[in-house]
Amino acid sequence: MKRCNVVRVLSSKEQVKVLETLGDRCAALWNAANFRCRQAFMNGEPVPSYATLCAEFQGDPAYKALPSDIAQEILKKLRKAWNSFFACLRLWKKGELEKRPGLPRYWKDRRTGKRLVRLIPVKSPRSYSMDARTLSLTLPADLRDGNGRLVLRTKGVLRFSGTPKTLELRYDRVKKRWYAHQVVEVPEPARKARPEKRAALDLGARTLAALAIESLERQIIFSGREVWKDFLYWNKRIAGEQSKLNQAGRKTSRQLRRLYRVRTRRLKHAYLALAAEIARILKRHQVTTLFLEDLTGIRVDMEFGPGNLLVHNFWAFRMLRNLIEAACARAGVKVVFVEPNGTSSKCAVCSSPVKRPVRHKAVCENCGYVWHADANAALNILLLGSSKGHGAEATPLKPLALRWNRHRWVSRFESTAGTP
Ligand SMILES: [Zn+2]
């Protein structure tokens, strides 16, 4: 599997100039090739493939100003951007997207119209080398001095070791710093042969996740309250900045981009901790397979914050699901997706319909059991996946509730007592 190492690049003033020049040339090639693609698209001609782009631009000054490993990678990235544009267009034509996707953009500042330095992709480890302290790159002939390579110091830990693949030097406009993202191919962790044990996870809004494990009497639920409260706070800050910008007749600012980033990172922090906690619990119970409901099954049952918060921030769910999938892959737990099938509207013991007197409760009409609605849904997913067919063995117990204290996921007991 592929993993990514990210380290910060430290550079002297001269080196920054070299990086900026390289980045500007990348933008020039991207824009030139993108102009060609956009013209083709608007004239109803086929958009050139990667091979065609390479053949057409090989003699171009913008291409020749870069080492070929960088120039080729720019063209490849551009073609990938067009591929995803076409994929989105197909979805839109099927009615699965609200807005018509826009054409791949030029790398330029919308306000000033100037070219924008965004990234320098390097195709193969032939033309770069990176160790714990330094990163060195081959330079185009006119930028070379002494040894012909650009040697940069780096700061950060290479978390993954494996076969090095492509490298990307990215300029962070918010922090005004360069970062190196290196892809490495890491061997899959060997899965030990263990007896099959299953668990299921129900994702939602009010309860971010409810976990049911085979032969474990109590389910575990992760409350979304603190996480969304924090998210809403940053939403307000963003709205404030936007109205300030509106009055000044501007669309965006560095501060706005910073606020968006803080909001995302704080949410991701809670999600990463949640995914890690779930992986830890699954490992402790020696679970081998985790059933996850398809994303279409997510219920927007918020009782705090505006109800449309999630409609506009659906990416947040995708992020949570992806992080859980990744954490499970690291822990050697197989993730299986199941079709949602009324998992929250029937009783996990007798599969009779349930009533929902309040949002978080489900009362069975037949056996009279009172469930925590999300714990019941998780159990139903578990039953759905286990092909056992009907009925959980246990009667519903109050689930173990964990909440986010902005550092860790803790139970109510732990949070009052401080550290456990
Ligand atoms: Zn029942």
Boltz pocket constraint, residues with backbone or C-beta under 6 A from the ligand:
constraints:
  - pocket:
      binder: B
      contacts: [[A, 347], [A, 348], [A, 349], [A, 350], [A, 351], [A, 352], [A, 364], [A, 365], [A, 366], [A, 367], [A, 368], [A, 369]]
      max_distance: 6.0
